Amino acid sequence: MSQELASYLSFYVTAISIIRPAVIIAILTGLWVALRRTDLTPAARTGTWLAVALALATWFVVIWNAAVAGAFEPRPGALPFLPVAIVLPIIIALPPLRRSQRIGAAIDAAPASWLIGLQVYRVVGANFLVLWAYGGAISGVFALPAGVGDVLTGLLALPAALYLASGAPHGRTVAIAWNFLGIADLISAVSLGAMTSPGPLQLMAFDRPNLLTSAYPTVMTPAFVVPLSLILHSVSLWQLHRLGRHAHTPVSGGHVVSAA
């Protein structure tokens, strides 16, 4: 590893040590504000917030420690742990979130633009482009589409959120389109990552195999940020669906209000 690449990775570790906890704090702060706007009792609001905070913090700490210990690095004959880390949190988190009346109340109380603007953190995916530019152990077949897709999703997050918040025509449609763009980017990145990394699915590493993407600190992106972002996209789409359903509910006089 070159000295320049080692220096950059040291800087990246420092940066994500600040950014990722800040994202978690932002999520929990937004949840608390939304819960305060509901008709739930103080005990119900506190209990709901603590349950989400404990689950999110525990998940982050477990993944971080596993990444530092090298648990996601490929080993001959061993089952890959990284796909489990990506898929399992989504399977565990989404059903109870969607069934929870308390979370549903918080979703209805929160501005729909908030969950969209929050994902401005996706611009950190430029890390893949930097690693590729440095000539590190990362494949351009993966780095270019994954890095560009992440940066594009992050850069469009705030404009999409502001457009929706403004009440402009078709704001909800723009927000839904942004969510599907972000989901498509994540699915593409995960698929290309699997096909360019050492393992049974490696089919496309034409220039060099992905080695850094399964090692700390870069592995924190697929192991934690990807499932977290997919969960946020899913909750945002659920919120937008509820918004559209409420907007088309008949009101007094038999009139129907249509969402933008």
Long-range contacts (C-beta under 8 A, 24 or more apart in sequence): 1-136, 2-134, 2-135, 2-136, 4-134, 5-131, 5-134, 5-135, 5-136, 8-130, 8-131, 8-134, 9-217, 12-127, 12-217, 12-218, 13-217, 15-124, 16-124, 16-217, 16-220, 19-121, 19-124, 20-60, 20-220, 20-224, 20-225, 21-60, 23-118, 23-121, 23-228, 24-56, 24-57, 24-60, 26-118, 27-56, 27-118, 27-232, 28-52, 28-53, 28-56, 30-110, 30-114, 30-115, 30-118, 31-106, 33-110, 34-106, 34-107, 34-109, 34-110, 35-102, 35-105, 35-106, 35-109, 37-106, 37-109, 37-110, 38-102, 38-105, 38-106, 38-108, 38-109, 39-105, 40-102, 40-105, 44-102, 45-102, 48-100, 48-102, 48-103, 48-106, 52-103, 55-93, 59-89, 59-224, 60-224, 63-220, 63-223, 63-224, 64-220, 64-224, 66-223, 67-216, 67-217, 67-219, 67-220, 67-223, 68-216, 70-215, 70-216, 72-214, 72-215, 72-219, 72-223, 73-214, 73-215, 73-219, 74-197, 74-198, 74-199, 74-214, 80-199, 82-214, 82-219, 82-222, 82-223, 83-194, 85-222, 85-223, 85-224, 85-227, 86-190, 86-222, 86-223, 86-226, 86-227, 87-227, 89-227, 89-228, 89-231, 90-227, 90-230, 90-231, 90-234, 93-231, 94-231, 94-234, 97-231, 97-235, 98-238, 104-242, 107-235, 107-238, 107-239, 107-242, 108-239, 108-242, 108-246, 110-239, 111-165, 112-164, 112-165, 112-172, 112-175, 112-236, 112-239, 112-240, 112-243, 113-161, 113-162, 113-164, 113-165, 113-175, 114-161, 115-232, 115-235, 115-236, 115-239, 116-157, 116-160, 116-161, 116-164, 116-175, 116-178, 116-179, 116-236, 117-157, 117-158, 117-160, 117-161, 117-162, 118-157, 118-232, 119-153, 119-154, 119-157, 119-182, 119-229, 119-232, 119-233, 120-154, 120-155, 120-157, 120-158, 121-154, 122-150, 122-151, 122-153, 122-154, 122-157, 122-182, 122-229, 123-150, 123-151, 123-154, 123-155, 124-150, 124-154, 124-221, 124-225, 125-149, 125-150, 125-151, 125-153, 125-154, 125-189, 125-221, 126-150, 126-151, 127-218, 127-221, 128-213, 131-212, 131-218, 136-212, 137-208, 137-209, 137-210, 137-211, 137-212, 138-208, 138-210, 138-211, 138-212, 138-213, 138-218, 139-196, 139-204, 139-205, 139-206, 139-207, 139-208, 139-209, 139-210, 140-207, 141-192, 141-196, 141-204, 141-205, 141-206, 141-207, 142-189, 142-192, 142-193, 142-195, 142-196, 142-197, 142-204, 142-210, 142-213, 145-188, 145-189, 145-192, 146-185, 146-188, 146-189, 146-192, 146-193, 149-184, 149-185, 149-188, 149-189, 150-185, 150-189, 152-181, 152-185, 153-178, 153-181, 153-182, 153-185, 156-181, 167-260, 168-260, 169-260, 170-260, 171-260, 172-240, 172-243, 172-244, 172-259, 172-260, 173-260, 175-236, 175-240, 176-237, 176-240, 179-233, 179-236, 179-237, 179-240, 182-229, 182-233, 183-230, 183-233, 186-226, 186-229, 186-230, 186-233, 189-222, 189-226, 190-222, 190-226, 193-222
